[in-house]
Amino acid sequence: MPPIPVIALTGYLGAGKTTLLNHVLRTPDARIGVVINDFGELNVDAGLVTGQVDEPASIAGGCICCLPDDGGLDVALARLADPRLRLDAIIVEASGLADPVAISRIIRFSGVDGIRPGGVVDVLDAARHFDTVDRDASPPARYGAATLVVVNKLDQVHPDAQEATLRRVTDRVRERNPHAHVVGATAGRIDPALLYDVAADEQVGQLTFRELLNAVEDDEHHHVHADAVTELSEGCVDPGVLIDLLEEPPPGVYRMKGTVAVRYRGSVRRYVVNVVGASVHVAPAPASAVTNSLVAIGMHLDVDAVRGALRTALAPTADAAAAQGIRRLQRYRRLSI
């Protein structure tokens, strides 16, 4: 199985982390593992836990970033990374006191096999953020760790001020982190496709209770929807051109994933690539993988421009791969181990 993305869900108390978590757990047919920090008040909807959280792992000992080296998060992640669970993603819900920078490092340098960093989602309260969190002249360090900043509770801001609030947060985040994506939301309703892969097949027939609940919530709240662009090709690609795209995705692209084939020293090597924000992960592809394919996922995409960028990166080449391109690809492969 490909490595399971581990997504850190952070944010101050009251920002709406658990509301967002409950929302994304409603994704039909998604198999999600959740790491619960006992120090905080985590009231995950019991009905969703039954249906979606296949192996909830509990952590005690306070803030996740302060756990001892001999247990805690790695133990929970190892339990959830068991291939028999066949999870699509693992979400680590941190206490409001946890440091996103520290949590990001713990996940990135975890010794657990079968996982990869899936990004840091930092949830903030649009109405109270600048009174409680971002109050100093310099932007808070937590912005530097985030891959996705969710400006939640926009409905609690006057409609005439919502756009300005979102722009103000974005400008402050950009001072620390030019690669982070910023989205506005109400009641934590972001598209789960921004975080992890969702089922592609639509179920036909009577709606389940979960689907009816989703439909009602879609009517009640603004739902942020993601765009997705897919491109396919055959043959071997130029690794240098590919890495150029992975390092600098088109505007609005938050995630990219796919499989590619590269010719090196007379043989063909296949890789799985995953991008979350500025993080690039490269791993060997299974023999059954279909190459070449890339999917770009993000917000408000210029579909034609994104498709053109994917097509350029997947253009087949009969030439031997340039040494520099191979070195860049292999560097990400080593960093992804």
C-alpha positions as CSV (number, residue, x, y, z in Angstrom):
1,M,0.0,0.0,0.0
2,P,1.2,3.6,-0.6
3,P,2.2,5.5,2.5
4,I,-0.8,6.9,4.5
5,P,-0.9,10.7,4.9
6,V,-0.9,11.9,8.4
7,I,-2.7,15.2,8.7
8,A,-2.1,17.5,11.8
9,L,-5.3,19.4,12.8
10,T,-4.3,22.4,14.9
11,G,-5.9,25.5,16.2
12,Y,-6.7,27.4,19.4
13,L,-9.5,26.2,21.7
14,G,-12.9,27.3,20.2
15,A,-11.6,27.8,16.7
16,G,-13.7,24.9,15.4
17,K,-11.2,22.0,15.0
18,T,-13.6,19.3,16.2
19,T,-16.4,20.8,14.0
20,L,-14.1,20.5,11.0
21,L,-13.1,17.0,12.0
22,N,-16.7,15.9,12.3
23,H,-17.4,17.3,8.9
24,V,-14.6,15.6,7.0
25,L,-15.4,12.3,8.7
26,R,-18.7,12.3,7.0
27,T,-17.0,11.7,3.6
28,P,-18.8,8.6,2.2
29,D,-16.6,5.5,2.0
30,A,-13.5,7.2,3.4
31,R,-11.5,5.1,5.9
32,I,-10.0,7.6,8.4
33,G,-7.9,6.9,11.5
34,V,-8.0,9.6,14.2
35,V,-5.5,10.2,17.0
36,I,-7.2,11.8,20.0
37,N,-5.3,13.9,22.5
38,D,-6.9,13.1,25.9
39,F,-5.7,16.4,27.3
40,G,-8.2,18.3,25.3
41,E,-12.0,18.1,25.1
42,L,-12.6,16.2,21.9
43,N,-16.2,15.5,21.3
44,V,-16.2,13.7,18.0
45,D,-19.8,12.8,17.0
46,A,-20.3,9.2,18.2
47,G,-22.2,8.2,15.1
48,L,-19.3,9.3,12.9
49,V,-16.8,7.4,15.0
50,T,-18.8,4.2,14.6
51,G,-18.9,4.5,10.8
52,Q,-15.6,6.2,9.9
53,V,-12.9,6.1,12.6
54,D,-11.8,2.5,12.1
55,E,-9.2,2.5,14.9
56,P,-9.3,5.6,17.1
57,A,-6.0,5.8,19.0
58,S,-5.9,7.7,22.3
59,I,-3.0,9.7,23.6
60,A,-2.6,10.8,27.2
61,G,0.1,13.1,28.7
62,G,-1.0,16.6,27.7
63,C,0.0,18.5,24.6
64,I,1.1,16.2,21.7
65,C,4.3,18.1,21.1
66,C,5.4,17.4,24.7
67,L,4.9,13.6,24.6
68,P,7.8,11.5,25.8
69,D,10.1,9.8,23.3
70,D,9.2,6.3,24.5
71,G,5.6,6.4,23.6
72,G,2.7,8.5,22.5
73,L,2.2,9.6,19.0
74,D,4.5,7.1,17.3
75,V,2.7,4.2,19.1
76,A,-0.6,5.5,17.9
77,L,0.6,6.0,14.4
78,A,2.1,2.6,14.2
79,R,-1.2,1.1,15.3
80,L,-3.1,3.0,12.7
81,A,-0.6,2.3,9.9
82,D,-1.3,-1.4,10.0
83,P,-2.0,-2.3,6.3
84,R,-4.9,-4.5,7.4
85,L,-6.9,-1.3,8.3
86,R,-6.5,0.0,4.8
87,L,-6.9,3.6,5.9
88,D,-7.0,6.5,3.5
89,A,-5.6,9.0,6.0
90,I,-4.8,9.6,9.6
91,I,-5.8,12.8,11.3
92,V,-4.0,13.9,14.5
93,E,-6.3,16.3,16.4
94,A,-4.0,18.4,18.6
95,S,-5.0,20.2,21.8
96,G,-5.5,24.0,21.6
97,L,-2.2,24.5,23.4
98,A,-0.1,22.4,21.0
99,D,2.5,24.0,18.8
100,P,1.9,23.4,15.1
101,V,5.6,23.7,14.4
102,A,6.6,21.0,16.9
103,I,3.8,18.7,15.8
104,S,4.8,19.1,12.1
105,R,8.4,18.1,13.0
106,I,7.3,15.1,15.1
107,I,5.2,13.7,12.2
108,R,7.9,14.4,9.6
109,F,10.6,12.7,11.6
110,S,8.5,9.9,12.9
111,G,10.1,6.5,12.6
112,V,6.9,4.7,11.8
113,D,6.8,2.8,8.5
114,G,4.0,3.3,6.0
115,I,3.1,6.9,6.7
116,R,4.0,10.3,5.2
117,P,3.3,13.9,6.2
118,G,-0.1,15.0,5.0
119,G,0.1,18.6,5.9
120,V,-0.8,20.9,8.8
121,V,-4.3,22.3,8.8
122,D,-4.5,25.3,11.2
123,V,-8.1,26.4,12.1
124,L,-8.7,29.9,13.3
125,D,-11.7,31.8,14.5
126,A,-12.4,34.6,12.0
127,A,-14.2,36.7,14.6
128,R,-11.7,36.5,17.4
129,H,-8.4,35.6,15.8
130,F,-6.8,39.1,15.9
131,D,-7.9,39.6,19.5
132,T,-6.6,36.2,20.8
133,V,-3.9,34.7,18.6
134,D,-2.4,37.2,16.1
135,R,-1.9,40.3,18.4
136,D,1.7,41.2,18.0
137,A,3.6,43.2,15.4
138,S,5.2,40.0,13.9
139,P,2.9,37.2,12.7
140,P,2.8,34.2,15.0
141,A,5.3,31.4,14.2
142,R,2.4,28.9,13.8
143,Y,1.8,30.3,10.4
144,G,5.2,28.9,9.2
145,A,4.1,25.3,9.8
146,A,0.7,25.5,8.2
147,T,0.0,24.1,4.8
148,L,-3.7,25.0,4.9
149,V,-5.1,27.8,7.0
150,V,-8.9,27.5,7.5
151,V,-10.5,30.9,8.5
152,N,-13.5,29.4,10.2
153,K,-16.7,31.0,11.5
154,L,-16.8,33.6,8.7
155,D,-20.6,33.7,9.4
156,Q,-19.8,35.5,12.7
157,V,-18.2,38.3,10.8
158,H,-20.4,41.0,9.2
159,P,-20.9,40.1,5.5
160,D,-19.4,43.4,4.4
161,A,-16.2,42.6,6.3
162,Q,-15.7,38.9,5.4
163,E,-13.6,39.5,2.3
164,A,-11.4,42.0,4.2
165,T,-10.9,39.6,7.1
166,L,-9.9,36.8,4.8
167,R,-7.5,39.1,2.9
168,R,-6.0,40.4,6.2
169,V,-5.3,36.8,7.4
170,T,-3.9,35.9,4.1
171,D,-1.5,38.8,4.1
172,R,-0.3,38.0,7.6
173,V,0.2,34.3,6.8
174,R,2.2,35.3,3.6
175,E,4.7,37.2,5.8
176,R,5.7,33.9,7.4
177,N,4.7,31.3,4.8
178,P,4.3,32.1,1.1
179,H,3.3,28.5,0.3
180,A,0.4,28.1,2.7
181,H,-3.1,28.1,1.3
182,V,-5.8,30.1,3.0
183,V,-9.5,29.3,2.7
184,G,-12.6,30.7,4.4
185,A,-15.2,28.4,5.9
186,T,-18.4,28.3,8.0
187,A,-18.9,25.5,10.5
188,G,-15.6,23.9,9.3
189,R,-17.1,22.9,6.0
190,I,-14.1,22.5,3.7
191,D,-14.0,19.9,0.9
192,P,-12.4,16.7,2.3
193,A,-10.6,16.3,-1.1
194,L,-8.2,19.0,0.1
195,L,-7.0,16.7,2.8
196,Y,-7.2,13.2,1.5
197,D,-8.5,11.1,-1.4
198,V,-12.3,10.5,-1.5
199,A,-14.3,7.8,-3.2
200,A,-14.6,8.5,-6.9
201,D,-17.7,6.4,-7.5
202,E,-21.1,7.9,-6.9
203,Q,-23.6,5.6,-5.1
204,V,-26.9,5.3,-6.8
205,G,-30.1,4.6,-4.9
206,Q,-31.6,5.6,-1.5
207,L,-29.6,8.1,0.5
208,T,-28.1,6.9,3.7
209,F,-28.5,8.8,6.9
210,R,-25.0,10.2,6.6
211,E,-25.6,11.4,3.1
212,L,-28.9,13.0,4.1
213,L,-27.1,14.8,7.0
214,N,-24.5,16.0,4.5
215,A,-27.2,17.3,2.2
216,V,-28.9,19.2,5.0
217,E,-25.6,20.8,6.1
218,D,-24.8,21.8,2.5
219,D,-28.1,23.7,2.4
220,E,-27.4,25.3,5.8
221,H,-23.8,26.3,5.4
222,H,-21.4,27.6,2.8
223,H,-19.4,24.6,1.6
224,V,-15.9,25.2,0.1
225,H,-15.5,22.9,-2.9
226,A,-12.2,21.9,-4.4
227,D,-11.4,21.6,-8.1
228,A,-9.5,18.6,-9.5
229,V,-7.6,18.3,-12.8
230,T,-6.3,15.0,-14.2
231,E,-3.8,14.3,-17.0
232,L,-2.5,11.0,-18.4
233,S,0.3,10.0,-20.7
234,E,2.4,7.0,-21.8
235,G,6.2,6.4,-21.9
236,C,8.8,8.0,-19.7
237,V,8.9,11.6,-18.5
238,D,11.7,14.0,-18.0
239,P,12.4,14.0,-14.2
240,G,13.7,17.5,-14.2
241,V,10.5,18.9,-15.8
242,L,8.5,16.8,-13.4
243,I,10.3,18.1,-10.3
244,D,9.9,21.7,-11.5
245,L,6.1,21.2,-11.4
246,L,6.2,19.5,-8.0
247,E,8.3,22.2,-6.5
248,E,6.2,25.0,-8.0
249,P,2.6,23.9,-8.5
250,P,0.2,26.2,-10.5
251,P,-1.6,28.9,-8.5
252,G,-4.3,27.5,-6.3
253,V,-3.1,23.9,-6.3
254,Y,-2.8,22.5,-2.8
255,R,-2.3,18.8,-3.4
256,M,-0.9,16.8,-6.3
257,K,-0.6,13.0,-6.6
258,G,0.2,10.5,-9.2
259,T,2.5,7.9,-10.7
260,V,5.3,8.5,-13.2
261,A,7.8,6.4,-15.1
262,V,11.4,7.6,-15.6
263,R,14.2,6.0,-17.8
264,Y,17.5,5.6,-15.9
265,R,20.6,3.7,-17.0
266,G,18.7,1.6,-19.5
267,S,15.8,0.6,-17.2
268,V,12.4,2.1,-16.4
269,R,11.7,3.1,-12.8
270,R,8.2,4.0,-11.6
271,Y,7.5,6.3,-8.7
272,V,4.5,7.6,-6.7
273,V,4.6,11.3,-6.1
274,N,2.6,13.3,-3.6
275,V,2.6,17.1,-3.0
276,V,1.0,18.9,-0.1
277,G,1.7,22.6,0.0
278,A,5.5,22.9,-0.3
279,S,6.1,19.3,0.8
280,V,7.1,16.8,-1.9
281,H,7.0,13.0,-1.2
282,V,8.4,10.4,-3.7
283,A,8.2,6.6,-3.2
284,P,8.6,3.5,-5.5
285,A,5.4,2.7,-7.3
286,P,3.8,-0.7,-7.0
287,A,4.0,-3.0,-10.0
288,S,0.3,-2.5,-10.6
289,A,0.5,1.3,-10.8
290,V,-0.8,3.0,-13.9
291,T,1.8,5.4,-15.3
292,N,1.8,8.2,-16.2
293,S,-0.9,10.0,-14.3
294,L,-1.2,13.2,-12.3
295,V,-4.1,14.8,-10.4
296,A,-4.0,18.4,-9.1
297,I,-6.4,19.4,-6.4
298,G,-7.0,23.0,-5.2
299,M,-9.2,26.0,-5.0
300,H,-10.4,28.3,-7.8
301,L,-8.1,26.7,-10.3
302,D,-7.5,28.0,-13.8
303,V,-8.3,24.5,-15.2
304,D,-6.8,25.1,-18.7
305,A,-3.5,26.5,-17.2
306,V,-3.3,23.6,-14.7
307,R,-4.0,21.0,-17.3
308,G,-1.3,22.5,-19.5
309,A,1.3,22.4,-16.7
310,L,0.4,18.7,-16.0
311,R,0.6,17.9,-19.7
312,T,4.1,19.5,-19.9
313,A,5.4,17.5,-16.9
314,L,4.0,14.3,-18.3
315,A,5.2,14.8,-21.9
316,P,6.9,11.5,-22.9
317,T,10.6,11.7,-23.9
318,A,12.8,9.2,-25.7
319,D,16.0,10.8,-24.4
320,A,17.9,9.5,-21.5
321,A,17.1,11.4,-18.3
322,A,19.5,14.2,-17.5
323,A,21.7,13.5,-14.5
324,Q,20.6,16.6,-12.7
325,G,16.9,15.7,-13.0
326,I,17.6,12.2,-11.7
327,R,19.6,13.6,-8.8
328,R,16.7,15.9,-7.9
329,L,14.2,13.1,-8.0
330,Q,16.5,10.8,-6.0
331,R,17.0,13.5,-3.4
332,Y,13.3,13.7,-2.7
333,R,13.2,9.8,-2.7
334,R,15.9,9.8,0.1
335,L,14.1,12.5,2.1
336,S,10.8,10.6,1.8
337,I,12.2,7.4,3.5
